[in-house]
């Protein structure tokens, strides 16, 4: 046997320096990217702590002379903040729950069932993801208006039951990677495809369910156009209320209150993502990349 000798001390020191340099560069890039993404939110917080004169100042007044913490209290009390937040929560939970389950069911069909034209239909489904919301919103508004569903939450129920193309794609990719033996064993035991979906496939897909629910919830919570078009002022969501109800006696917007309300509007979404980020990341990594 030949004895293995350790590399010279100078070489080991050189390797340590290279590793530390790479880590330093990596951490610098990560911190820079994090600051780039957090910058707009930080500016929003600062805007909520300024006076209207400081917001309109030129050149830009970066920091407030005195932090106007009462802006947050004024933004909370000037409108029915909790009422609008409740409307947003109802619509977001309703849509997110329905669209996640319906998308899982459609994705299961594309992944495990055989039918003529399945690939063509799946291609059409993927193509529909390229359609912007505005292309379909006006026709659906006319349909809902004729059906008497304007100023109700029924549009979000129907949209939720119709599934979402992107979520269907995620579930299809996830279910396609599951072993065929699970499905075959359940069918031999007398289960139909409905039972296979509810008893075997769905319980195994909590990570994708979590990702799909977060995506659909945040999209509905942040949607402005559909609630503005379909709902009255009393039934509208917090996103619309923040942009339209903070006005002075002359009807002009009050930007510092809008900024303070926007911070309170964004915080719940940040908390939801921080709590569920592990499931979200796991769902995205185990479905969309297969």
Phi, psi and omega in degrees: 000143178259134181284135178273130181259144178289150177296156180304154183299322180297322179292319178297319178295322179295321178294319178298317180297319179296317179297315180295322179295316178298318179295319179297317179295317180298312181295325177296317179296316181297317178295321179295316180294320178298316177297324179296320181281326181277345181305310179300322179292321177297320177294325177296318178297315179297323178296325178289347180256006181257169171272167180295326177295321178292326178292327182269358185293146176224122004292175187298133176268101190291313182242142178290146176294319176226128181292120183269074183296337181291346177300323180290319177294319179295319179295327181285326187262340184291330176236173176280074187299313181294325178295314177293322177296323177296318177300315178298319181294318180298310182296317183294315178295317181299308182293315184298318180295311183294315185289329178293314181292315181294322178293323177297319180294316178293318178298323176298318179297316179292329185276324192241346181256146179252133180202150178299136177078012182297318181293324179294316179297321179293324175296319176297320178300314179296323178295329180293342178293340181276352179282124176291156184301324184294336181293322184259346186291317182294314176300319179292327176298318179296322178294314180295324179295317179291331179274359180073029182257001177291143184066029171227173178265006180299324177304321180288329175295313181293320175298321179294321179288343182274356181069165180239131185305316183295319179292323175302317178299315180299313181292322179299315179296321180290311182293329179294336180271357180280147183300136178294336182297326179300314181294315182295321179294321179293321179293322177297326179282001175101008179278140170275177182294330177296316178292322177300318180294310187284326187266335186243304188286313183296316178297339180273357189243034183297326180294318179288323176300318179297315180296316180296321180294316181296316181299311183289324179294312181294324179296316181289320178300323183267000182288134179249321190291310184296312177298323179296327182276326191255342187242150175281174183299321183288331185256003186284179185262173182293327180300317179289318183297321181298324184273342189239341189258347179271088181228157177270189183295333178273001180087003179276145180293152177252097191295325182292326176287323176298319179294316179297317179294325179295323177298313179294333179286326183277328187305315180302322179294319178298318180294319179299316181293320180297323180289320188253015186295327181296315177293325179296311181295319179297319180295319180291323184282336183262002182235303189287346185257003181276000000 
